[in-house]
Amino acid sequence: MLLTAEDVREIDRRCSEEFGIPTLLLMESAGRAVATVAADMASSDLAVAVVCGTGNNGGDGFVAARYLLNRGFPVQLFFVGRLEKISPSSAAAVNHIILRKMDVVTHHILDASEAPNLTGQLQRAVLIVDALLGIGLSTSMRPLQRAVVDAINAANRPVIAVDIPSGLHADSGAPLPIAVKAHTTVTFVAPKKGLLTEKGRPFAGRIVVADIGVPRSLLKQFGEVPRYDII
């Protein structure tokens, strides 16, 4: 099974409307899966850098950061954009509030001119979690987003991409116009189509498929249910 961005939106909608499974619950499972992979890779006392945007992909990153903190890893959160861009009623907003109450070290990145400093900060981490942009990206990134992707790649650290490397088109795998080059991509429910295209495959690295609790009866309507690496 390979999913398009529209498939994912439809699955999310039907999880809520037909099964009563809220986005908050799916986000919790997604972030926990990312943290599990990160904990296996980050076997040192150096910080784990979690780079988050303002959407649901960033919300997955907030959850991952919380689980890593709870496991004793030093976490540095890099929040890209303005806080008011997070919808107040969203699952991402709920998880951001929780994380703030845990006193995570947070850096706010508001302008593309800050990218050179960001590279240096990321180089002090043992691992980077890329939760900047998800499957919703369909046009070229804005200058701030592009600068952050450049900084992540320039840091030359292992990167775990959350669902899909930031900057990739979820369906075609085309960089828009650049993308994070991940060591590992933890993708949810099933691989996104763009991860396995000729354009997208070099950016995805190792692909880990995580079960986040979508009902099997729903998934079977989109194809053969995948074998999960994380349950």
N, C-alpha and C positions, 0 to 999 in steps of 0.2 A: 504494500500500500504506500503510495506517495500522495501527499496532500498539497493542494494549492492554498493560497491565502484565503480564497473564498470558501474553500472546504472548512478551514479552521474557524472562520467566522460563523459558518453555519453550525458546526459542532458546538461551539461555545453557546450560541443562541439556543439550540435545542437542549443542551445540558440544563440550561436555566428554565426554559419554558416547559419542557416535557418531563424532566426528572427532578427539578427543584435544586439542582446543584449550582450554587452561586460561583461567580468568578473568584471570590475570595478563597473558596475551598480549592479550586483548581490551581490558583496562584500559590497557595501554601504547599501543595504537593510538588509543583514545578520547582519552586525555590529550594525545597528540601532535597530534591534530586540533584540539583546543581551543587549544593553544599556537600553532598555525599561524594561526588566526583572530585570536587575541589579538595576536600579533606584527604583523599587518597593521594593527591598530587602534591600537596603542600606539606611536606614532612620536614619542617624547620620552624625556627622561632621568628622568621622574617614575616612581615605583614603580607596579607592577601589584599590586593587592591580590587575593589568592586566599583565599576564604572556604570552609573545608572542614568538613564534618561527619564523623561516625564510621563511615559506611557506605561502600559501593562508589562512590557519587557523590563522596564526599570523596577516595577513592582516585584517581579520575580527576583530581581537582584537584591531588593531590600530583604526579602525572605531569606535568600541564600546568605546574605551578610549576617542576619540574626542567628541562623543555625551555626554558622562558622564561629561567631562570638560565643555561643553557648558551648561549643566544643573546645574553647580555649584559644582559638587562633586570634592573633592581633589583626584587626580589620581596619582598613582605611577606605572610607566611602568617598567617591568622587561623583558629585551630583552635577549633571550637565544641564544647564538651562535655569529658568526661574521657577521657584517653588509654586508660584501661583498658576503655572501651567498644568500642574497636577489637578485633575478634576476632584473637587472636595468630596464628592460622593463615591469615588472610585475605590476599588480594592487596593490600588497602589497607594492612595492617600492613607488608608487605614494602616498599611504596613510601614509607611514612612513615619507615621506618628509613633508606632510601636518602637521602631528603630531609634528614633530621636530620644525616647525615654530610656533607652539602654546606653546613652552617652557614647555612641560610636563616634570616632574621630571623622569629621566630615569636611571635605574641601568643596567649595562651590565654584564651578567653572562657568563663567558667564559670557566670555568673549574669546574669539578665535586667537587673539593675540596672546592668550595665556598658555597656548599649546606647548611652546618650548619649555616652560617651567613644568608643565604636566609630565612631559617625557621624563625629566629628571626624577620627579616624585614617583612615577610608576617603576622606574628602574630600581628603586629601593624595595620593591615588593618581590616576593618569590613567585607570585602567580597573579594574573589579572583575570577577573571575571568581567566579560563584556556583556552588559545588560543595557546598552545604549539605545539600540533600535531593533525592532522585531520585524514581523512579517508585514506590517502596515506600510513599509516604505515602498513607494512606487515611482517616485521621481527623484532627481538628483538631490543629494543631501544639502542642507544649508551650510554656510561657511563654518559655523561653530561645530556642527557635527562632523564635517569633513576634517577639521583641524584636530578634533579629538581622536578620530580614527587614525589619522597620521601619527599622532602622539603614541597611541597604543602600539602601532606597528614599529615605530622607531625605538620603543623601550626594549624591544628584543627579549621579552619574557614570555613564558608559556601562557597562552590565553585559552580560557574556557568560554566559548560563545554560548549565550543563553538562547536556545531554540534555533537561531540562525546567526551567522556572523553579521555584525552591523555593517550596513552598506550594500548587502546583497539583495537583489530582487528575489522574493520567495519563490516565484514560479519559474523564471528564466535562469536564475543564478548569475545574472549580469551584475557587475559592480556598478554602483550609482554615485559617482563614477569610480570610486575606490571602495575597498572593503577591508575589514579586519581579517588578518590571516590567523586563523585559530589553530591551536594544537589539538583541541577537542571541541566538538559541538555537542551539547546535551540538548537534543531535540525532543519535543513533547508529543505524545500520542503516536506519531509516525513521522518518518523523515519528510521534510518539505521538498517538493519537486526540485527546487533550485539547487539544493545541496548536492544533487547527483548529476547535474548537467555538466557538460564539458567546461562551461565558464565558471560554475560555482564550486565544483569539486576541489580545486586546489586551495580554496579558502576554508573549507570545512574541517580539514584534518580528520581525526578519528571521530566517527559519529556514534554517539551513545543515545539509544532510544529509551525514554522514560515513560512509564505508565503513571498518569496523574489522576486516574480515577474516572475517566470517561467510560460510560457503560458499554460493554462489549456489543450489546444488541444494537446500539447506535453506530458503533464503528463498522460493523459488518455491512452497513448500507453504503459504505465508502470503499469497500474492497476487503481483501484478506487482512485480518487483524495481525499486526506484526508481533514478532517475538521480542519481548522487552529485555533490555539489559538491566534496568532498574525498576523494581516494583515497590 
